Amino acid sequence: MRSSSRFFVPGILVAICAAGISAQSPIPPKTVTLSKPSATLADVLVEVGRQTGMSVEAVGVDGQTPCPVTLYDSPLWVALDKVAEKTGTRVGLAKQGRTIQLTRYSGPQIAAASDGPFRVFVKQVQCKTDFETGKSFTEVTLDVHWEPRFPVFRIDGQPTITAVAADAGAVPTATTSRAKTPPAGFQYTTTIRLEGIPRAATKLTKLAGSFTVTASARMLPFVFDIPAAGTTTKKEQDGVTVTLKPFKKVDDKWEAELDLHYPKQPEFESFESWVTENRARLVAPDKAKKFTPVDDEVIQRGTGVIAIYRFQSPPPVAGKGWTLEYDTPAPLVEFPIRFELKDIPLP
């Protein structure tokens, strides 16, 4: 049995799947191509931002640190892990995954894997003993994050484990649940429980599995001229149809109603939602002033949505030049994120 008091918090990520595990992700990753032997870290991060549209911050690291990295059509996370290896840093996240960072690090090496625009890495390993049952077990905490440019609406609460092995001849077992959960922001952290690891084991030689996610490749931007009284306006993008009904004045508010129709999508339970990222903005003719709703009602029924947004009365929206900006997800896709992590140190 393993000790009940040891734990390990890993940092730098080295076991990288260079081309991603899946043959092709339904949401392709942003890629980076770069070959400049004299490049500094600042040079590389500027180029990463230019090619992917996502900025990466260097925190506590000199931007003039040499970074002679060669990248060819490398997925973003693979590219950043290579940059981290060259510069003695690690990939970090802030603001629920909305901000990508490289931070100084000199600690132990651990495993990470990328699959398309997703990345999975080991955040912590801890050995425990349950004194009620007398059982000892090991908890492995995994962090899943994705490029902060598209929404994920649900993810398996724990992964399906397809393979796990340790040195010292051990064949551990994993206990997980596949109940789905809505992540916050652009990352998700979960812990899995492993049993059957002997004290003589020094590392997990392999931990492989998958998370199933439901996501959208991007948010679709719709822009409507405010329709005249008694008329409606309909627009379509990527198979998604949005109809804006005439604005109504209700008490001291303007009310906008939109009907959305989607092609066939993954089924959601009544308590789940895929419209949490929908946003509406009322834009004045000068384009300088934008008004957000003071309240809303959004009802999803199968592949349809009825969305009502109420705006505090600005100048009359029936006037010429007023527009409504509306963001809604592209059709949803459901697919697995596969990972294979190797040589995870045990405490």
Steps between C-alpha positions, in 0.01 A plus 500: 500500500613857434548766765205718599695826525694546178402722212655639184415824320654493151594793287684495168342289229710273287316191378347665196311342211650703219226454242202451730347162579188506284543476125281808459316710754153633405636835619846541343773656713671826416852427378838672507789488254828664601871447440732768634813379683565848644143549629431622851201400709339835423550444126338157517200613705433789262501255209276253687249778558514614139444151358235377745320817606564408865749690713734326744644688798851445635469540878816546704713407199742720307365545150857500369552139610636306199237277342648319196191291434399355163128448440327375190122504493507418872171510696501790746540291817776288347679817392473658844627187676805505271555868577468425873759223473745735326457786747468326838138601536165327521163562340261660745146633491320790665145632509340154457716424199429825320864610535793281391830554678856375505645517852846425635535146633783269606310214663450135411388387159158349443273379223275692263319416179325706236213397276407761241418826682486322839773422751502270804768503768558360847454770760551300819559146627415412859497173697229455761370249753133467592502397867134401489557236234871439557568551129787698353470663160657763277322808367611652170371849425471583131456843346328525160510826309439617148579793277308798645314578178206256501250383763473155656155447649553170678774247571518163672543560872771235495674336204449148373830328582611259229845407631696547824829343602773553758855376536582222750268275300185667626171510308289765677126539460311826453158598632328777305156635417384636164239744629526819296564845640509857359853643522572858603699703251750308290630237741382216720668317789409153624648226720507126433562226756747217438530187713748214499824699484768333717738699719792392281358684198673828417291614204195440288647385171175563315166667558274517195137583447254750358253772590189553289421868442214690339629817340456753222777599262418869535241759589304623197460880479164623370431869434142617444361833395212567736189395302213739446175444686321187383798348318758235584859446389651155442866408454691171465858390564647149504153345505383716793197721432425801719182706461467839668144609566396866521616684812226567756481770765395334827468748787836680510693238305555396140446129444673301225389144421709259292407154375794267435492174307792255489567184303496170693721527808616283793217452748507699823323427827247755624748629758780544243546802276690585183391865481695628801738695275232672287531877511289791368601865460296796381719735294431869444528652150839656581630148590671653804226416750401142576229395742483160672172347621381564853334157502421213268307176454661223295307178445652206311280226361676231303662674204311825554551799728275792590703788640351822638728789597386817676691825471458808717358768275775684314405743224223349284628182335250536219717778366713444194842342551438297817625141486495190716816289530444141604745216567390136508697173467564329169341152487621285787724195464566220749830312490770343719821664620757222521811512714794276581723610786828324575750484785298680767713512819343355814570659840 
